[in-house]
Amino acid sequence: MPKAGSGLPPRKLVCLIFFLAALLAPIEAYSGVYFMSPGKWRDGRISWRYNPAGIAPGADEAAILATVQRAFDAWSAVCNISAEYSGSTTTTLDQTSARSEVVMGYAALPYPQAADAAPDSEDSASNYTYFTSGKIRISTSIGAAIQYNPNVLVHEIGHLLGLDHSDDPYSIMYANPYNAMPALAPYELYGDDITTCANLYGGKGIRTDPGYGNSLPADSKGAAAKLEIAAIVEQDGTGAHALRLFNYSAVGIDYSNAYLDGSYARNIKTFIPAPGDNALEVWVKSTLPRYAIDLAHNIGGQSARTHDLVRQLNFTAGTAGTISGNRIDTVESGTLAAYSARGNIQTTAIGAQQIYVAALLGTAIYFRTAQGWSAAVGPLLTLAAPGAVNFDILRDFDARALPSGTALYVGYGASVDEMLARQQFKRAHAF
């Protein structure tokens, strides 16, 4: 990374215009939503079975089963989910919880629902909510042709994974899928879908932009809801640690839950992590309003009890529970049309460490700060080191207009000069 403040060659001026238009303009971003009870499938693994009872006459059973598996595969392609078909079963849809099974079967559903799905039990012996059973219900009346609109199943399996509705009308997890889904390519997940699942299970990088246009009806637009936080672990003089949520979008946080290595941290401000690798998972609910109920289909109306964010802060602790070692990690998700990236930094340095996010075009550098992007040097946030932090580099950003060669960097130091001198930075992405 060149020294901050370097000049821009004249031949780059045209690219700079496009760069500034894309990067510095106001961004309409959306927030994925998770179920009220924080939870997911342990290790992202799901084994599902099929109960053929109630199948409609003339329905193509093989095509329906293939559609369900391909819908699972769409999620597996973008986040660390593994779903395997394990054959038929006699377990009915109302017995899944008692038998700890995931079953796909047939049921009478209200019009216009062709299918639905959800987890329905959890591991009560665990401090963390790990789903242990669930159901995928296909409508006995209109579900026989589900293979002709497979995104309905992609949407419902998103619920089975622990995702609730998005307010992004281009998302498969949009509140009213019956408005949005015909406009989306079959089995294609959008940026908000991918990032929401990646925050929960871990990501697999960005996907090729499926090229969604503005073909959705105007009345399907939801209210944009954007919430960005940083989850910070900071060490005090006793070796204990404290969690701090740094809200750098000035959006209210209603409440948060935190889990350290799968255990609910009731007093998260004073905890000592075990030696080795630790994972601190933070669930946050914002005070932002959600979209309105879709009265035409009586679908939507997001519950105010759902969570908006999951942040997974990873760090390594020594034998005394203190931060051990220095590291910079980045995780990408979404598409070029809705690109997201998170940074994870830990350091054993002593004192205030500035966390920098920079975009490089040629020799010109722009810094992301709490107030937005600027050519002036400035940090995104400050870490009271030793400690660790997980933060958004970009979230649901339309990167298609960025000129080729634009690069994103993250780093830390007592100052930007120290960051550069010690090479405490990493390239997150080159467009």
Residue pairs with C-beta under 8 A, 6 or more apart in sequence:
1 358
1 360
1 365
1 409
1 411
1 420
1 425
2 360
2 363
2 365
3 420
4 358
4 365
4 367
4 377
4 416
4 420
5 365
5 377
6 363
6 364
6 365
7 363
7 364
8 16
8 361
8 362
8 363
8 364
9 362
9 363
12 361
12 362
12 364
15 361
15 362
15 403
16 361
16 364
18 401
18 402
18 403
19 359
19 361
19 402
19 403
19 406
21 401
22 398
22 399
22 400
22 401
22 402
23 359
23 366
23 373
23 402
24 366
24 372
24 373
27 396
27 397
27 398
28 224
29 224
29 226
29 395
29 396
29 397
30 166
30 167
30 168
30 171
30 192
30 222
30 224
30 225
30 226
30 396
31 166
31 167
31 192
31 225
31 226
31 227
31 286
31 288
31 308
31 309
32 163
32 166
32 171
32 173
32 192
32 193
32 195
32 196
32 199
32 308
33 163
33 164
33 165
33 166
33 167
33 173
33 196
33 290
33 302
33 306
33 307
33 308
34 162
34 163
34 164
34 196
34 200
34 283
34 306
34 307
34 308
34 310
35 162
35 163
35 164
35 306
35 307
36 303
36 305
36 306
36 307
37 122
37 129
38 128
38 129
38 257
38 259
38 281
38 283
38 307
38 310
39 119
39 122
39 128
39 129
39 130
39 131
39 162
40 129
40 130
40 131
40 161
40 162
40 200
40 201
41 81
41 119
41 130
41 131
41 161
41 162
42 123
42 130
42 131
43 82
44 79
44 80
44 81
44 82
44 201
44 202
45 82
45 83
45 84
46 72
46 81
46 82
46 83
46 84
46 102
46 134
46 160
47 83
47 84
47 86
47 102
48 68
48 72
48 83
48 84
48 85
48 86
48 102
48 103
48 104
48 136
49 85
49 86
49 87
49 88
49 89
49 91
49 101
49 102
49 103
49 104
50 65
50 85
50 87
50 88
50 89
50 103
50 104
50 105
51 88
51 89
51 90
51 91
51 92
51 93
51 103
51 104
51 105
51 106
52 61
52 88
52 105
52 106
53 92
53 105
53 106
54 105
54 106
54 107
54 140
55 61
55 106
55 140
55 144
56 106
56 140
56 141
56 143
56 144
58 144
59 144
60 144
60 147
63 147
64 138
64 143
64 144
64 146
64 147
65 85
65 104
66 147
67 146
67 147
67 150
67 153
68 85
68 104
68 136
68 153
68 157
69 83
69 85
70 150
70 187
71 150
71 153
71 154
71 156
71 157
71 187
72 81
72 83
72 157
73 83
73 187
74 154
74 187
74 188
74 189
75 81
75 83
75 154
75 157
75 158
75 161
75 189
75 197
76 82
76 83
77 189
77 204
77 207
78 189
78 193
78 194
78 197
78 198
78 203
78 204
78 207
78 333
79 194
79 197
79 198
79 200
79 201
79 202
79 203
79 204
79 333
80 201
80 202
80 203
80 204
81 161
81 197
81 201
89 101
89 103
91 99
91 101
91 103
92 103
92 105
93 103
93 105
93 107
93 135
93 137
95 101
95 103
96 102
96 103
96 120
96 121
96 133
96 134
96 135
97 120
97 121
97 133
99 133
100 121
100 132
100 133
101 133
102 133
102 134
102 135
102 136
102 160
103 134
103 135
103 136
104 135
104 136
104 137
104 138
105 135
105 136
105 137
105 138
106 137
106 138
106 139
106 140
106 143
107 137
107 138
107 139
107 140
108 139
108 140
108 141
109 115
109 116
109 137
109 139
109 140
109 141
109 143
111 141
111 142
112 142
112 178
112 297
113 139
114 138
114 139
114 142
114 143
114 146
114 149
114 152
115 136
115 137
115 138
115 139
115 143
115 146
115 152
115 153
115 156
116 136
116 137
116 156
116 159
117 134
117 135
117 136
117 137
117 153
117 156
117 157
117 159
117 160
118 134
118 135
118 159
118 160
119 131
119 133
119 134
119 160
119 162
120 133
120 134
120 135
121 131
121 132
121 133
121 134
122 129
122 130
122 131
122 132
123 129
123 130
123 131
123 132
126 262
127 259
127 262
127 263
127 264
128 259
128 262
128 263
128 264
131 162
134 160
136 153
136 156
136 157
136 160
138 146
139 146
146 152
146 153
149 181
149 182
150 186
150 187
151 172
151 177
151 181
151 184
151 186
151 187
152 177
152 181
154 172
154 187
154 189
155 172
155 173
155 177
155 181
158 172
158 173
158 193
158 197
161 197
161 200
161 201
162 200
163 173
163 193
163 196
163 197
163 200
164 173
164 302
164 303
164 306
165 173
165 174
165 175
165 300
165 302
166 173
166 174
166 175
166 192
166 193
166 196
166 222
167 174
167 175
167 222
167 223
167 224
167 225
167 290
167 291
167 302
168 174
168 190
168 192
168 222
168 338
168 396
169 179
169 180
169 216
169 220
169 221
169 222
170 180
170 183
170 184
170 190
170 192
170 212
170 216
170 338
171 180
171 190
171 191
171 192
171 193
172 180
172 181
172 184
172 188
172 189
172 190
172 193
173 192
173 193
173 196
174 180
174 220
174 222
175 222
175 290
175 291
175 294
175 299
175 300
175 301
175 302
176 220
176 294
176 297
176 299
176 300
177 299
178 297
178 299
179 216
179 217
179 220
179 294
180 216
180 220
183 212
183 213
183 215
183 216
184 190
184 210
184 212
185 210
185 211
185 212
188 210
189 197
189 207
190 210
190 212
190 335
190 337
190 338
191 333
191 334
191 335
191 337
191 338
191 339
191 340
191 396
192 334
192 338
192 396
194 203
194 206
194 207
194 333
194 334
194 335
194 338
194 340
195 203
195 333
195 334
195 338
195 340
195 395
195 396
197 203
197 333
198 204
198 331
198 333
198 340
199 309
199 310
199 311
199 312
199 333
199 342
200 310
202 312
202 331
203 331
203 332
203 333
204 333
205 332
205 333
206 332
206 333
206 334
206 335
206 336
206 339
207 334
207 335
208 335
208 336
209 335
209 336
209 337
209 400
210 335
211 337
212 337
222 290
222 291
223 289
223 290
223 291
223 292
225 286
225 288
225 289
225 290
225 308
226 249
226 251
226 288
226 395
226 396
227 249
227 251
227 253
227 284
227 286
227 288
227 308
227 309
228 247
228 248
228 249
228 251
228 391
228 392
228 395
229 245
229 246
229 247
229 248
229 249
229 253
229 282
229 284
229 309
229 311
229 391
229 392
230 245
230 246
230 248
230 311
230 355
230 380
230 381
230 389
230 390
230 391
230 392
231 243
231 245
231 246
231 280
231 282
231 311
231 313
231 389
231 390
231 391
232 243
232 244
232 245
232 246
232 313
232 381
232 383
232 387
232 388
232 389
232 390
233 241
233 242
233 243
233 280
233 313
233 315
233 323
233 387
233 388
233 389
234 241
234 242
234 244
234 383
234 384
234 385
234 386
234 387
235 241
235 322
235 323
235 385
235 386
235 387
236 242
239 272
239 320
239 321
239 322
240 270
240 271
240 272
240 321
241 270
241 271
241 272
241 273
241 321
241 387
242 268
242 269
242 270
243 258
243 265
243 268
243 269
243 280
243 282
245 253
245 256
245 282
245 284
246 381
246 389
246 391
247 253
248 370
248 380
248 381
251 286
251 287
251 288
252 286
252 287
252 288
253 284
253 285
253 286
253 287
254 285
254 286
254 287
255 284
255 285
256 282
256 283
256 284
256 285
257 264
257 282
257 283
257 307
258 264
258 265
258 268
258 280
258 281
258 282
258 283
259 265
259 280
259 281
259 283
260 268
260 271
260 273
260 278
260 279
260 280
260 281
261 273
261 274
261 278
261 279
261 280
265 271
265 280
272 321
273 315
273 317
273 321
274 317
274 321
275 317
275 318
275 319
275 321
276 316
276 317
277 314
277 315
277 316
278 314
278 315
278 316
278 317
279 312
279 313
279 314
280 312
280 313
280 314
280 315
281 310
281 311
281 312
281 313
282 309
282 310
282 311
282 312
282 313
283 307
283 309
283 310
284 307
284 308
284 309
284 310
284 311
285 305
285 306
285 307
285 308
286 308
286 309
288 308
290 302
290 304
291 300
291 302
292 300
292 301
293 299
293 300
293 301
294 300
294 301
311 342
311 390
312 390
313 344
313 388
313 389
313 390
314 329
314 344
314 388
314 390
315 323
315 346
315 388
316 323
316 324
316 325
316 327
316 346
317 323
317 324
318 324
322 386
323 346
323 347
323 348
323 385
323 386
323 387
323 388
324 348
325 346
325 348
326 346
326 347
326 348
326 349
326 424
327 344
327 345
327 346
328 343
328 344
328 345
328 410
328 411
328 412
328 424
328 425
328 426
329 343
329 344
329 345
330 341
330 342
330 343
330 344
330 393
330 410
330 426
330 428
330 429
331 341
331 342
331 344
332 339
332 340
332 341
332 428
332 429
333 340
333 341
334 340
334 396
336 398
336 399
336 400
336 431
337 398
337 399
337 400
338 396
338 397
338 398
339 394
339 396
339 397
339 398
339 399
339 429
340 392
340 394
340 395
340 396
340 397
341 392
341 393
341 394
341 408
341 428
341 429
342 390
342 391
342 392
342 393
343 355
343 357
343 389
343 390
343 391
343 392
343 393
343 410
343 428
344 388
344 389
344 390
345 355
345 383
345 388
345 389
345 410
345 412
346 387
346 388
346 389
347 353
347 383
347 385
347 386
347 387
347 388
347 412
347 424
348 385
348 386
349 385
349 386
349 412
349 414
350 385
350 386
351 384
351 385
351 414
352 382
352 383
352 384
352 385
352 414
353 382
353 383
353 384
353 385
353 412
353 413
353 414
354 379
354 382
354 383
354 412
354 413
354 414
354 415
354 416
354 419
355 379
355 380
355 381
355 382
355 383
355 389
355 391
355 410
355 411
355 412
356 367
356 379
356 380
356 409
356 410
356 411
356 412
356 413
356 416
356 419
356 425
357 367
357 368
357 380
357 391
357 393
357 408
357 409
357 410
358 365
358 366
358 367
358 368
358 408
358 409
358 410
358 411
358 425
359 365
359 366
359 367
359 368
359 373
359 406
359 407
359 408
359 409
360 406
360 407
360 408
360 409
361 403
361 405
361 406
362 405
364 375
365 375
366 373
366 374
366 375
367 373
367 374
367 375
367 376
367 377
367 378
367 379
367 380
368 380
368 393
369 378
369 379
369 380
370 380
370 381
377 416
380 391
381 389
381 391
383 389
383 412
393 408
393 410
393 428
394 408
399 431
402 431
403 431
404 431
405 430
405 431
406 430
406 431
407 427
407 429
407 430
407 431
408 427
408 428
408 429
408 430
409 425
409 426
409 427
409 428
410 425
410 426
410 428
411 419
411 424
411 425
411 426
412 419
412 424
412 425
413 419
413 420
413 422
413 424
418 424
419 425
